[in-house]
Amino acid sequence: MNLPDLIKTGESPTVEFKEKFDERCIESLVAFANTKGGVIFIGVSDKNNIKGIKVGKETINQWVNQISISTEPRLIPEIEKIQIDEKTVIAVQIKEYPIKPVSIKGRCFKRVDSSNRSMTPQEIAQMHLHSTGLSWDKYPAQNASLEDIDFETIRKYTQKAKETGRKKIGDDENPVQVLEKMNLIASGQPTWAAVLLFGKEPQKIISQAAIHCGRFKEGNIVIDDRMITGTLFEQIDEGMDFIHKNINVEFIMTGKPERDQVWDYPLEALREALINAVCHRDYTLLSHIEIRIFEDKLVIWSPGHLPFGITLDELYKPHSSALRNKGLAEVFYDTELIEQWGSGIEKMQKYCLNAGLPGPIFEEDQGFQVVFRKDIYNEDYLRSLNLNERQIKAAMYVKKNGNITNKEYQEVCNTSERTSSRDLAELVSKGLFEQIGITGKGTAYILRRQRRHNDAIKTPKTPDLN
């Protein structure tokens, strides 16, 4: 390994510097083992200065022994001496451990950026399930029996799965046999997935499995409120029904026999976000999924952070699917509610782009949320187009007043006629402004209306998720 190059790069999710070996080093090794592995360079300061370290004949063996007896399961690191500038640096490397989490004296850590973070009991449980290939929703549902399952809903699923061709189910298989085939019965009880998907009254067994919908005006004034319960299939349909009733639709004449319907947000993207929330939320948390509709945005929030094994940054890069609820995901796939595991982010991005809207924002805010924005003309988005401050100020002026002339631009931005003309021409060329009139006092500029991909502002390049 090239230590000078690593030192220049600095500490990272897989690299740490320590001047001496102590218990904090073991914490870092545990964090590496619980994440993606890493290496500690002992004899290097956290300010990236090589100080070196003196070690005796038995020092390294003592370190290995201390690491081993302090960790559970026991970690055995790879240790290498490195000579640089006549100084000794010790590299202590640990690989990602297959069965997680690893602990030090009963405490578990994970690596986040260049620091170690203590893990919550919730994270510890999820990490263990993920590393052992298990899934919470395939465990028996407490206080549930087969009497709580609606066999007719299973028959509808069976018929749909046959139509899609994604699940082979024999004509002679009854609903109980179907559940057994899918491992949705455990120890004679229906699993959590079976209750959520096929239960007669799922909320009697898991009350938090619901969607709370709200329509807001002028901040936090509630003008519509609904709590949606039932099976997950019913919740998705009723959630979309609430959205339909609380966002606007415009009918566009195109010359075709039927008029085009243009909604505030692309319905396909909203449905994809809602399905993902229902499929991937953490059902062990006592919170509901939320749909919040505001004047300028729509937010779909689900309890729990991203499933173990994927970070927010990795959503925008090629990544394998990380499933929290494998039983739910399998049934959703069989019924074509999801097409391909891990493809939802890309689809939402494309639907919004084709509608001439900014891409959705994905955030972890005491859970995970997707934010759809109706108004593309906001300061953050305008700044992302590399507009100067004068142009941003003018765009916000037009948004408020409807249009702007060259003279008004000069006054609003306190600039010369020459600069004003250049700025306005650039705004037109970028597709942000549309010129009304040709020359003289009758010329004004308005915000260009966006309803189709071909009429959209050239947005910043979206992440390649293929």
C-alpha positions as CSV (number, residue, x, y, z in Angstrom):
1,M,0.0,0.0,0.0
2,N,1.2,3.5,-0.9
3,L,1.1,5.3,2.5
4,P,2.2,8.8,1.3
5,D,-0.7,8.8,-1.2
6,L,-3.2,7.6,1.5
7,I,-2.0,10.3,3.9
8,K,-2.6,13.0,1.3
9,T,-6.1,11.7,0.8
10,G,-6.8,11.8,4.6
11,E,-9.1,9.7,6.8
12,S,-12.1,8.2,5.1
13,P,-14.7,5.4,5.6
14,T,-11.9,2.9,5.2
15,V,-8.8,4.7,6.5
16,E,-7.9,6.1,10.0
17,F,-4.7,7.5,11.5
18,K,-3.6,7.0,15.1
19,E,-0.5,8.1,16.9
20,K,-0.6,5.1,19.3
21,F,-2.5,1.9,19.8
22,D,-5.3,2.0,22.4
23,E,-8.9,1.0,22.9
24,R,-10.1,3.6,20.4
25,C,-8.1,1.7,17.7
26,I,-10.1,-1.4,18.6
27,E,-13.4,0.6,18.3
28,S,-12.3,1.6,14.8
29,L,-11.5,-2.0,13.8
30,V,-15.0,-3.0,15.1
31,A,-16.5,-0.2,13.0
32,F,-14.6,-1.3,10.0
33,A,-15.6,-5.0,10.5
34,N,-19.3,-3.9,10.7
35,T,-19.1,-1.8,7.6
36,K,-16.8,-2.4,4.6
37,G,-13.5,-3.1,6.2
38,G,-10.6,-0.7,6.6
39,V,-7.1,0.0,7.9
40,I,-5.6,1.9,10.8
41,F,-2.1,3.5,10.4
42,I,-0.5,3.7,13.8
43,G,2.2,6.3,14.0
44,V,0.4,8.9,12.0
45,S,-1.3,11.9,13.6
46,D,-4.9,12.9,12.7
47,K,-3.4,15.9,11.0
48,N,-1.7,13.6,8.5
49,N,1.8,13.9,10.0
50,I,4.1,10.8,10.0
51,K,5.5,10.5,13.6
52,G,6.4,6.9,13.6
53,I,6.1,4.5,16.6
54,K,8.5,2.3,18.5
55,V,7.5,-1.3,18.9
56,G,9.2,-4.2,20.7
57,K,9.5,-7.8,19.7
58,E,6.2,-8.8,21.4
59,T,4.3,-5.6,20.8
60,I,2.4,-6.7,17.7
61,N,1.5,-10.1,19.2
62,Q,0.2,-8.2,22.3
63,W,-1.9,-6.0,20.1
64,V,-3.4,-9.0,18.2
65,N,-4.2,-10.7,21.5
66,Q,-5.8,-7.5,22.9
67,I,-8.0,-7.1,19.8
68,S,-9.0,-10.7,19.9
69,I,-10.1,-10.9,23.6
70,S,-11.9,-7.5,23.4
71,T,-14.1,-8.3,20.4
72,E,-17.1,-10.6,19.9
73,P,-17.0,-12.4,17.5
74,R,-13.2,-12.3,17.9
75,L,-11.3,-10.3,15.2
76,I,-7.9,-11.3,13.9
77,P,-6.4,-8.4,12.0
78,E,-3.6,-8.4,9.4
79,I,-0.6,-6.3,10.6
80,E,2.2,-4.9,8.5
81,K,5.3,-2.8,9.4
82,I,5.9,0.1,7.0
83,Q,9.2,2.0,6.9
84,I,9.0,5.6,5.6
85,D,11.4,8.4,6.1
86,E,13.3,6.2,8.6
87,K,10.2,6.0,10.7
88,T,8.1,2.9,11.5
89,V,4.3,2.9,10.8
90,I,2.1,-0.1,11.7
91,A,-0.8,-0.9,9.3
92,V,-3.6,-2.8,11.1
93,Q,-6.1,-4.0,8.6
94,I,-9.5,-5.7,9.1
95,K,-11.9,-7.1,6.5
96,E,-15.6,-6.8,6.6
97,Y,-16.9,-9.5,8.9
98,P,-19.5,-11.9,7.4
99,I,-21.7,-12.2,10.5
100,K,-22.5,-8.9,12.1
101,P,-22.5,-7.0,14.3
102,V,-19.1,-7.3,15.9
103,S,-18.9,-5.7,19.4
104,I,-16.2,-4.5,21.8
105,K,-17.1,-5.1,25.4
106,G,-20.8,-5.3,24.4
107,R,-20.8,-2.0,22.3
108,C,-21.3,-2.0,18.6
109,F,-19.9,0.7,16.2
110,K,-20.3,1.4,12.5
111,R,-18.2,3.6,10.2
112,V,-19.8,6.7,8.9
113,D,-17.6,8.9,6.7
114,S,-14.3,9.2,8.7
115,S,-15.7,8.6,12.2
116,N,-17.1,5.8,14.3
117,R,-20.7,5.9,15.3
118,S,-22.3,4.0,18.2
119,M,-25.1,1.8,16.9
120,T,-28.7,1.8,18.2
121,P,-30.4,-1.4,19.2
122,Q,-32.6,-1.0,16.1
123,E,-29.5,-0.8,13.9
124,I,-27.9,-3.8,15.6
125,A,-31.0,-5.9,15.0
126,Q,-31.2,-4.9,11.4
127,M,-27.5,-5.5,10.8
128,H,-27.8,-9.0,12.2
129,L,-30.8,-9.9,10.1
130,H,-29.2,-8.6,7.0
131,S,-25.8,-10.4,7.5
132,T,-27.5,-13.7,8.2
133,G,-29.8,-13.4,5.2
134,L,-33.0,-13.2,7.4
135,S,-35.9,-10.8,7.1
136,W,-38.1,-9.5,9.9
137,D,-41.3,-9.9,7.9
138,K,-40.7,-13.7,7.6
139,Y,-40.9,-14.2,11.3
140,P,-44.2,-15.4,12.9
141,A,-46.5,-12.5,13.7
142,Q,-47.2,-12.3,17.4
143,N,-50.8,-13.3,18.5
144,A,-51.7,-14.1,14.9
145,S,-53.3,-17.3,13.5
146,L,-54.5,-18.5,10.1
147,E,-58.0,-17.3,11.2
148,D,-56.7,-13.8,10.8
149,I,-55.8,-14.4,7.1
150,D,-58.3,-13.6,4.3
151,F,-58.0,-16.6,1.9
152,E,-59.8,-14.8,-0.9
153,T,-57.1,-12.1,-1.0
154,I,-54.5,-14.9,-1.4
155,R,-56.6,-16.3,-4.3
156,K,-56.5,-12.9,-6.0
157,Y,-52.8,-12.8,-5.5
158,T,-52.4,-16.3,-6.9
159,Q,-54.4,-15.4,-10.0
160,K,-52.4,-12.2,-10.6
161,A,-49.1,-14.0,-10.1
162,K,-50.2,-16.6,-12.7
163,E,-51.1,-13.8,-15.1
164,T,-47.7,-12.2,-14.8
165,G,-45.9,-15.5,-15.0
166,R,-43.6,-14.5,-12.2
167,K,-44.7,-17.3,-9.8
168,K,-45.5,-20.9,-10.6
169,I,-48.5,-21.9,-8.5
170,G,-50.4,-25.1,-9.2
171,D,-54.2,-25.1,-9.8
172,D,-54.6,-27.6,-7.0
173,E,-52.7,-25.5,-4.4
174,N,-54.9,-24.1,-1.7
175,P,-54.2,-20.7,0.1
176,V,-52.4,-22.3,3.0
177,Q,-50.2,-24.3,0.6
178,V,-49.4,-21.1,-1.2
179,L,-48.3,-19.4,2.0
180,E,-46.2,-22.4,2.9
181,K,-44.6,-22.4,-0.5
182,M,-43.6,-18.8,-0.1
183,N,-42.4,-19.3,3.5
184,L,-45.1,-17.0,4.8
185,I,-46.1,-19.5,7.5
186,A,-43.6,-20.1,10.3
187,S,-44.1,-22.5,13.2
188,G,-47.7,-22.9,12.2
189,Q,-48.3,-19.1,12.3
190,P,-48.7,-16.5,9.6
191,T,-45.6,-14.3,9.2
192,W,-45.7,-10.5,9.5
193,A,-45.6,-10.3,5.7
194,A,-48.7,-12.6,5.5
195,V,-50.6,-10.5,7.9
196,L,-49.7,-7.2,6.2
197,L,-50.5,-8.6,2.7
198,F,-53.5,-10.9,3.3
199,G,-54.8,-10.1,6.8
200,K,-58.5,-9.6,7.4
201,E,-57.7,-6.6,9.7
202,P,-53.9,-6.2,9.8
203,Q,-54.0,-3.1,12.1
204,K,-55.5,-5.3,14.9
205,I,-52.1,-7.1,14.9
206,I,-49.7,-4.4,13.8
207,S,-51.4,-1.0,14.4
208,Q,-48.6,1.1,12.9
209,A,-49.1,-0.4,9.5
210,A,-51.1,2.5,8.1
211,I,-50.7,5.6,6.0
212,H,-51.6,9.1,7.4
213,C,-52.5,11.5,4.6
214,G,-52.8,15.3,4.9
215,R,-53.4,18.2,2.6
216,F,-52.0,21.5,3.9
217,K,-52.6,25.2,3.0
218,E,-50.6,28.2,4.0
219,G,-48.2,26.4,6.2
220,N,-49.9,24.0,8.6
221,I,-53.6,24.6,8.0
222,V,-55.1,21.1,7.4
223,I,-57.8,21.1,4.7
224,D,-58.0,17.3,4.3
225,D,-57.0,14.4,6.6
226,R,-57.3,10.7,6.2
227,M,-55.9,7.6,8.0
228,I,-55.6,4.7,5.6
229,T,-55.7,1.1,6.8
230,G,-56.3,-2.4,5.4
231,T,-53.9,-4.6,3.5
232,L,-50.9,-3.1,1.9
233,F,-52.6,-3.5,-1.5
234,E,-55.6,-1.5,-0.3
235,Q,-53.3,1.1,1.3
236,I,-51.5,1.8,-2.0
237,D,-54.8,2.1,-3.9
238,E,-56.4,4.4,-1.3
239,G,-53.2,6.4,-0.9
240,M,-53.2,7.2,-4.6
241,D,-56.9,8.0,-4.5
242,F,-56.1,10.6,-1.8
243,I,-53.4,12.1,-4.0
244,H,-55.7,12.2,-7.0
245,K,-58.2,14.2,-5.0
246,N,-55.7,16.7,-3.6
247,I,-53.5,17.7,-6.5
248,N,-54.5,19.6,-9.7
249,V,-54.9,18.2,-13.2
250,E,-55.0,20.2,-16.4
251,F,-56.6,19.0,-19.6
252,I,-54.6,19.8,-22.7
253,M,-56.1,19.8,-26.2
254,T,-53.7,18.0,-28.6
255,G,-55.9,17.3,-31.6
256,K,-56.3,13.6,-30.5
257,P,-59.8,12.2,-29.8
258,E,-59.0,12.4,-26.0
259,R,-57.5,15.3,-24.1
260,D,-54.1,14.9,-22.4
261,Q,-54.2,15.0,-18.6
262,V,-51.3,16.9,-17.0
263,W,-51.1,16.6,-13.2
264,D,-49.1,18.7,-10.8
265,Y,-46.7,15.8,-10.5
266,P,-46.3,12.6,-12.6
267,L,-48.6,10.0,-11.1
268,E,-46.2,7.2,-12.1
269,A,-43.5,8.7,-10.0
270,L,-45.8,9.3,-7.0
271,R,-47.1,5.7,-7.2
272,E,-43.5,4.4,-7.4
273,A,-42.5,6.4,-4.3
274,L,-45.6,5.2,-2.4
275,I,-45.0,1.5,-3.3
276,N,-41.4,1.9,-2.2
277,A,-42.4,3.4,1.1
278,V,-44.9,0.6,1.8
279,C,-42.5,-2.1,0.7
280,H,-39.3,-0.9,2.4
281,R,-40.4,0.9,5.6
282,D,-39.4,-0.3,9.0
283,Y,-42.5,-1.9,10.4
284,T,-41.0,-2.4,13.8
285,L,-41.2,1.4,14.4
286,L,-44.4,2.7,15.9
287,S,-45.0,5.3,13.2
288,H,-47.2,5.6,10.1
289,I,-46.2,6.3,6.6
290,E,-47.1,9.9,5.8
291,I,-48.3,11.6,2.6
292,R,-48.1,15.4,3.0
293,I,-49.4,17.6,0.2
294,F,-48.5,21.3,0.3
295,E,-49.0,24.2,-2.1
296,D,-45.6,23.7,-3.7
297,K,-44.5,20.2,-2.9
298,L,-45.6,16.7,-2.1
299,V,-43.7,14.6,0.5
300,I,-43.9,10.8,1.1
301,W,-42.2,9.9,4.4
302,S,-41.7,6.4,5.7
303,P,-40.4,5.2,9.2
304,G,-36.8,4.0,9.4
305,H,-33.7,4.9,7.6
306,L,-32.5,3.2,4.4
307,P,-32.1,-0.6,4.7
308,F,-28.8,-1.8,6.0
309,G,-26.1,-2.0,3.3
310,I,-26.9,1.2,1.4
311,T,-26.3,4.8,2.1
312,L,-28.0,7.9,0.8
313,D,-25.1,8.8,-1.5
314,E,-25.2,5.3,-3.0
315,L,-28.8,5.7,-4.1
316,Y,-27.4,7.9,-6.9
317,K,-24.9,5.4,-8.1
318,P,-25.2,1.9,-9.5
319,H,-26.0,-0.3,-6.5
320,S,-27.5,-3.7,-5.7
321,S,-30.9,-3.9,-4.1
322,A,-31.0,-3.8,-0.3
323,L,-34.2,-5.3,0.9
324,R,-35.5,-4.8,4.4
325,N,-38.7,-6.9,3.9
326,K,-38.0,-9.8,1.6
327,G,-41.4,-11.3,1.9
328,L,-43.2,-8.2,0.9
329,A,-40.8,-7.5,-1.9
330,E,-41.3,-11.0,-3.3
331,V,-45.1,-10.6,-3.5
332,F,-44.9,-7.1,-4.9
333,Y,-42.6,-8.4,-7.6
334,D,-45.0,-11.3,-8.4
335,T,-47.9,-8.8,-8.8
336,E,-45.8,-6.3,-10.9
337,L,-46.1,-3.6,-8.2
338,I,-42.3,-3.5,-8.5
339,E,-40.6,-4.3,-11.8
340,Q,-37.0,-4.8,-10.8
341,W,-35.5,-4.5,-7.4
342,G,-33.4,-1.4,-7.0
343,S,-34.8,0.4,-10.0
344,G,-37.3,2.8,-8.3
345,I,-35.0,5.7,-7.9
346,E,-34.2,5.8,-11.6
347,K,-37.8,5.6,-12.6
348,M,-38.9,8.4,-10.4
349,Q,-36.1,10.6,-11.8
350,K,-37.1,9.9,-15.4
351,Y,-40.8,10.5,-14.8
352,C,-40.2,13.9,-13.3
353,L,-37.7,14.9,-16.0
354,N,-40.1,13.9,-18.7
355,A,-42.8,16.0,-17.1
356,G,-40.5,19.0,-17.1
357,L,-40.1,19.1,-13.3
358,P,-37.0,18.9,-11.1
359,G,-36.0,15.5,-10.0
360,P,-37.3,14.3,-6.6
361,I,-35.2,14.9,-3.5
362,F,-34.3,11.9,-1.3
363,E,-33.6,12.6,2.3
364,E,-33.1,10.9,5.6
365,D,-35.1,13.0,8.1
366,Q,-35.9,10.9,11.2
367,G,-36.9,8.3,8.6
368,F,-36.7,8.3,4.7
369,Q,-38.6,10.8,2.5
370,V,-39.1,11.6,-1.1
371,V,-39.9,15.3,-1.9
372,F,-41.6,16.1,-5.2
373,R,-41.4,19.8,-6.1
374,K,-44.2,21.5,-8.2
375,D,-42.4,24.8,-8.6
376,I,-39.2,24.5,-10.6
377,Y,-38.5,28.2,-10.1
378,N,-36.9,28.3,-6.6
379,E,-33.6,29.8,-5.7
380,D,-31.8,26.5,-5.0
381,Y,-32.8,25.1,-8.4
382,L,-32.0,28.3,-10.2
383,R,-28.6,28.4,-8.6
384,S,-27.9,24.9,-9.8
385,L,-28.3,26.2,-13.4
386,N,-25.2,28.3,-12.8
387,L,-27.2,31.6,-13.1
388,N,-25.6,34.7,-11.6
389,E,-27.3,36.4,-8.6
390,R,-28.8,39.1,-10.9
391,Q,-30.5,36.5,-13.0
392,I,-31.8,34.6,-10.0
393,K,-33.2,37.9,-8.6
394,A,-34.9,38.6,-11.9
395,A,-36.4,35.2,-12.1
396,M,-37.9,35.5,-8.6
397,Y,-39.2,39.0,-9.6
398,V,-40.9,37.5,-12.7
399,K,-42.3,34.7,-10.6
400,K,-44.0,37.3,-8.3
401,N,-44.9,40.0,-10.9
402,G,-45.5,38.0,-14.1
403,N,-43.0,39.6,-16.4
404,I,-40.0,41.9,-16.5
405,T,-38.7,44.5,-19.1
406,N,-35.1,45.4,-19.8
407,K,-35.6,48.7,-17.9
408,E,-37.1,46.9,-14.9
409,Y,-34.2,44.4,-15.0
410,Q,-31.8,47.3,-14.7
411,E,-33.7,48.8,-11.8
412,V,-34.2,45.5,-9.9
413,C,-30.6,44.4,-10.4
414,N,-29.0,47.8,-10.3
415,T,-27.0,47.2,-13.5
416,S,-26.4,48.8,-16.8
417,E,-28.5,48.3,-20.0
418,R,-25.6,46.4,-21.7
419,T,-25.4,43.9,-18.8
420,S,-29.1,43.6,-18.6
421,S,-29.4,42.8,-22.3
422,R,-26.7,40.2,-22.0
423,D,-28.2,38.6,-18.9
424,L,-31.7,38.5,-20.5
425,A,-30.4,37.0,-23.7
426,E,-28.7,34.2,-21.7
427,L,-31.9,33.5,-19.8
428,V,-33.7,33.1,-23.0
429,S,-31.0,30.9,-24.5
430,K,-31.2,28.6,-21.4
431,G,-34.9,28.2,-21.9
432,L,-35.8,29.9,-18.6
433,F,-37.3,33.1,-20.0
434,E,-39.5,33.6,-23.0
435,Q,-39.4,36.9,-24.9
436,I,-42.8,38.6,-25.6
437,G,-42.6,41.2,-28.4
438,I,-39.7,41.9,-30.7
439,T,-38.1,45.3,-30.0
440,G,-38.7,48.5,-28.1
441,K,-40.9,49.2,-25.1
442,G,-43.3,46.4,-26.0
443,T,-40.7,43.7,-25.2
444,A,-41.0,41.8,-22.0
445,Y,-39.9,38.5,-20.6
446,I,-41.9,35.8,-18.8
447,L,-41.1,32.5,-17.3
448,R,-41.3,29.7,-19.8
449,R,-44.1,27.2,-19.0
450,Q,-42.9,23.7,-18.6
451,R,-45.1,20.7,-19.2
452,R,-43.1,18.4,-21.4
453,H,-39.6,17.0,-21.5
454,N,-38.9,18.8,-24.8
455,D,-40.0,22.1,-23.3
456,A,-38.0,21.6,-20.1
457,I,-35.1,23.7,-18.9
458,K,-31.8,21.9,-19.4
459,T,-31.4,20.5,-15.9
460,P,-28.1,19.5,-14.3
461,K,-27.1,16.0,-15.3
462,T,-28.9,13.4,-13.2
463,P,-26.9,10.6,-11.6
464,D,-26.3,7.5,-13.8
465,L,-28.3,4.8,-12.1
466,N,-28.1,2.2,-14.8
